[in-house]
Amino acid sequence: MYPYSPDQYVAQVIQRYTPFSTAALSFGQITPFLTQWAGNQLSRIFISGSNAKGTAVRGGTDLDIFISLKSSISQDLGEIYESLYQLALRQGWLPIKQNVAIGIQYLGSKIDLVPGRIQAGYQNYHSLYKNKTGTWTQTNVDLQIATVKNSQRINEIKAIKIWRNLHNLEFPSFYLELVVIEALKYRQTTTLSQNVLEALRYIAENILISRIVDPGKTSNVISEDLTSAEKSALSFAAANSIRAANWSQIIW
């Protein structure tokens, strides 16, 4: 038995994993390197991902930086991605190629760099290179951020991210965020622990079959970013967590 309610327990765990943000400092220090790299093809550089959405937790990426390049840039998306990777190599940032991002280590922080090219005639729609497949995808990062920020599911998303990290599961953050929003779309916002269990139930029962799409482009199927084996691992772990005897076996 806990000396407090399940809602209080989950809230305390979320609070414990809420990071002390150094995002502004890291962003300010790395921006000059990225600005020089992009040159006159730069449109803007901004913080994206979990920090912008308010869903960041300790144990994940510390900062996501989106580099918006003008539509007139002559390089193709693969060349842009490789050029940014080479910059990170030269700077000693220990880069790792991910799907649309390049993960780096910078002054002790884990940072994801995402280069995107503005689509001609638009301002917020970008084309991104997909390193896993050698293809490209379209997205609207501003719409992604707004979708999550306005969902009223920030705490539930944080709890599922903590669960993902503690159980060593592969679950890309934006995919996770959209799954939680979908799982809880008809539920009240006042029952935190029950909502987290409902999100886990959705993952256990639906992750293998649910089709989750990018709100910025419905033909961009986010749920295709994981393999069947990775989805099965999520389903299995979620089912085990639902059957757990107490909350300390789910998140801690």
C-alpha positions as CSV (number, residue, x, y, z in Angstrom):
1,M,0.0,0.0,0.0
2,Y,1.1,3.5,-0.8
3,P,0.8,6.3,1.7
4,Y,-0.8,8.3,-1.1
5,S,-3.1,7.7,-4.0
6,P,-2.1,6.2,-7.4
7,D,-2.6,9.6,-9.0
8,Q,-0.2,11.1,-6.4
9,Y,2.3,8.3,-7.0
10,V,2.3,8.8,-10.8
11,A,2.5,12.6,-10.4
12,Q,5.5,12.3,-8.1
13,V,7.3,10.0,-10.5
14,I,6.7,12.5,-13.3
15,Q,8.0,15.3,-11.2
16,R,11.2,13.3,-10.4
17,Y,11.9,12.8,-14.1
18,T,11.2,16.3,-15.2
19,P,14.5,17.6,-16.4
20,F,16.3,20.7,-15.2
21,S,16.3,22.4,-18.6
22,T,19.6,23.6,-20.0
23,A,18.1,23.7,-23.5
24,A,18.3,27.5,-23.9
25,L,22.1,27.4,-23.0
26,S,22.9,24.5,-25.3
27,F,20.8,26.0,-28.1
28,G,22.6,29.3,-27.8
29,Q,26.0,27.8,-27.9
30,I,25.5,25.4,-30.8
31,T,23.5,27.7,-33.1
32,P,26.5,29.6,-34.5
33,F,28.0,26.4,-35.8
34,L,24.7,25.4,-37.5
35,T,24.2,28.9,-38.9
36,Q,27.7,28.9,-40.4
37,W,27.0,25.5,-41.9
38,A,23.8,26.5,-43.5
39,G,25.1,29.8,-44.8
40,N,22.7,31.9,-46.9
41,Q,20.4,28.9,-47.4
42,L,19.2,29.1,-43.8
43,S,15.6,30.1,-43.1
44,R,15.5,29.6,-39.3
45,I,16.8,27.4,-36.5
46,F,14.5,26.6,-33.6
47,I,13.9,24.2,-30.7
48,S,11.5,21.4,-31.6
49,G,10.7,18.0,-30.2
50,S,9.9,17.3,-26.5
51,N,11.2,20.6,-25.2
52,A,9.0,22.6,-27.4
53,K,6.0,20.4,-26.7
54,G,6.5,20.3,-22.9
55,T,6.9,16.5,-22.8
56,A,10.6,16.1,-22.1
57,V,11.7,13.6,-19.4
58,R,15.1,12.7,-18.1
59,G,16.7,9.7,-19.9
60,G,15.7,10.8,-23.4
61,T,17.2,13.4,-25.8
62,D,18.0,16.6,-24.0
63,L,17.3,18.9,-26.9
64,D,15.9,18.7,-30.5
65,I,17.0,21.4,-32.9
66,F,15.3,21.9,-36.3
67,I,17.3,23.5,-39.0
68,S,15.0,24.9,-41.7
69,L,16.6,25.5,-45.0
70,K,15.2,27.5,-47.9
71,S,13.4,25.7,-50.7
72,S,16.0,27.1,-53.2
73,I,18.9,25.0,-51.8
74,S,20.6,23.1,-54.6
75,Q,21.6,20.0,-52.6
76,D,19.2,17.1,-52.4
77,L,17.9,15.9,-49.1
78,G,20.4,13.0,-48.8
79,E,23.3,15.4,-49.5
80,I,22.0,17.9,-46.9
81,Y,21.8,15.1,-44.3
82,E,25.3,13.8,-45.0
83,S,26.8,17.3,-45.0
84,L,25.3,18.0,-41.5
85,Y,26.7,14.6,-40.3
86,Q,30.2,15.5,-41.6
87,L,30.0,18.8,-39.8
88,A,29.2,16.9,-36.6
89,L,32.1,14.6,-37.2
90,R,34.6,17.5,-37.8
91,Q,33.4,19.2,-34.6
92,G,33.9,16.0,-32.5
93,W,30.2,15.7,-31.6
94,L,30.2,11.9,-31.9
95,P,27.3,11.9,-34.3
96,I,25.0,8.9,-34.8
97,K,22.7,8.7,-37.9
98,Q,19.1,8.1,-36.9
99,N,16.1,8.2,-39.1
100,V,15.4,11.9,-39.8
101,A,17.8,13.2,-37.1
102,I,21.5,13.1,-36.4
103,G,22.2,12.5,-32.7
104,I,25.2,14.2,-31.2
105,Q,26.9,14.7,-27.8
106,Y,27.5,18.4,-27.1
107,L,28.9,19.6,-23.7
108,G,27.4,16.6,-22.0
109,S,23.9,16.9,-23.6
110,K,22.3,14.6,-26.0
111,I,21.0,16.6,-28.9
112,D,19.1,15.6,-32.1
113,L,19.7,17.8,-35.2
114,V,17.0,17.6,-37.8
115,P,17.6,19.3,-41.2
116,G,14.6,20.1,-43.3
117,R,14.0,21.9,-46.6
118,I,11.0,24.2,-46.9
119,Q,8.6,23.0,-49.6
120,A,8.2,25.6,-52.3
121,G,5.2,27.8,-51.8
122,Y,4.9,26.9,-48.1
123,Q,6.5,28.2,-44.9
124,N,5.9,25.5,-42.3
125,Y,5.9,22.4,-44.5
126,H,9.3,20.7,-44.8
127,S,10.8,17.8,-46.7
128,L,12.9,15.6,-44.5
129,Y,15.4,12.9,-45.5
130,K,14.7,9.4,-44.1
131,N,18.0,7.7,-43.5
132,K,16.6,4.3,-42.8
133,T,15.0,4.0,-46.3
134,G,16.9,6.6,-48.3
135,T,13.6,8.3,-49.1
136,W,12.0,11.5,-48.0
137,T,8.9,12.5,-46.1
138,Q,6.9,15.7,-45.6
139,T,5.9,17.2,-42.2
140,N,4.9,20.4,-40.5
141,V,6.9,20.7,-37.3
142,D,4.9,23.7,-36.0
143,L,1.7,21.7,-36.4
144,Q,3.3,18.7,-34.6
145,I,4.2,20.9,-31.7
146,A,0.8,22.5,-31.5
147,T,-1.0,19.1,-31.7
148,V,0.8,17.8,-28.7
149,K,0.9,21.0,-26.6
150,N,-2.9,21.4,-27.1
151,S,-3.8,17.8,-26.4
152,Q,-4.2,18.2,-22.6
153,R,-2.3,14.9,-22.3
154,I,1.2,16.2,-21.3
155,N,1.4,14.3,-18.0
156,E,0.2,11.0,-19.5
157,I,2.7,11.3,-22.3
158,K,5.5,12.0,-19.8
159,A,4.5,8.9,-17.8
160,I,4.5,6.6,-20.9
161,K,7.9,8.1,-21.9
162,I,9.2,7.2,-18.5
163,W,7.7,3.7,-18.8
164,R,9.4,3.3,-22.3
165,N,12.8,4.3,-21.0
166,L,12.6,2.2,-17.8
167,H,11.6,-0.9,-19.8
168,N,14.2,-0.3,-22.6
169,L,11.7,-0.1,-25.4
170,E,12.0,1.3,-28.9
171,F,9.2,3.8,-29.3
172,P,9.9,7.1,-31.2
173,S,8.7,10.0,-29.2
174,F,6.3,11.6,-31.7
175,Y,4.7,8.2,-32.4
176,L,4.4,7.7,-28.7
177,E,2.8,11.1,-28.2
178,L,0.2,10.5,-30.9
179,V,-0.6,7.0,-29.6
180,V,-1.3,8.4,-26.1
181,I,-3.5,11.2,-27.6
182,E,-5.4,8.6,-29.6
183,A,-5.8,6.2,-26.6
184,L,-7.2,8.9,-24.4
185,K,-9.3,11.0,-26.8
186,Y,-12.6,10.3,-25.0
187,R,-11.3,10.3,-21.5
188,Q,-11.4,13.0,-18.8
189,T,-8.2,14.8,-17.9
190,T,-8.6,14.4,-14.1
191,T,-7.7,10.7,-13.6
192,L,-4.0,10.6,-14.2
193,S,-3.2,7.0,-13.1
194,Q,-6.2,5.5,-14.8
195,N,-5.4,7.4,-18.0
196,V,-1.9,6.0,-17.9
197,L,-3.3,2.5,-17.5
198,E,-5.7,3.1,-20.4
199,A,-2.8,4.2,-22.6
200,L,-0.9,1.0,-21.7
201,R,-4.0,-1.0,-22.5
202,Y,-4.3,0.7,-25.9
203,I,-0.6,-0.2,-26.6
204,A,-1.1,-3.8,-25.5
205,E,-4.2,-4.3,-27.6
206,N,-3.8,-2.0,-30.6
207,I,-0.2,-1.1,-31.3
208,L,0.2,-3.9,-33.8
209,I,-2.8,-2.9,-35.8
210,S,-3.4,0.9,-35.2
211,R,-2.6,3.3,-38.0
212,I,-1.1,6.5,-36.7
213,V,-0.6,9.3,-39.1
214,D,1.3,12.6,-39.1
215,P,-1.2,15.5,-38.6
216,G,0.9,17.5,-41.0
217,K,0.5,14.9,-43.8
218,T,-1.9,12.0,-43.4
219,S,-0.1,9.9,-46.0
220,N,3.0,10.0,-43.7
221,V,2.2,6.9,-41.6
222,I,4.1,7.3,-38.3
223,S,3.2,3.8,-37.2
224,E,5.4,2.4,-40.0
225,D,8.5,3.7,-38.2
226,L,8.6,0.5,-36.0
227,T,8.9,-3.1,-37.2
228,S,6.4,-5.7,-36.2
229,A,8.9,-7.2,-33.7
230,E,9.4,-3.8,-32.1
231,K,5.6,-3.3,-31.8
232,S,5.2,-6.8,-30.4
233,A,7.8,-5.9,-27.7
234,L,5.7,-2.8,-26.8
235,S,2.5,-4.9,-26.7
236,F,4.1,-7.5,-24.5
237,A,5.6,-5.0,-22.0
238,A,2.4,-3.0,-21.8
239,A,0.3,-6.1,-21.1
240,N,2.8,-7.1,-18.3
241,S,2.6,-3.7,-16.8
242,I,-1.2,-3.7,-16.7
243,R,-1.0,-7.0,-14.8
244,A,1.5,-5.6,-12.3
245,A,0.7,-5.9,-8.6
246,N,1.5,-2.3,-7.9
247,W,2.6,0.9,-9.5
248,S,6.2,0.6,-8.5
249,Q,6.5,-2.2,-11.0
250,I,5.3,0.0,-13.8
251,I,7.2,3.2,-13.3
252,W,9.5,4.0,-10.5
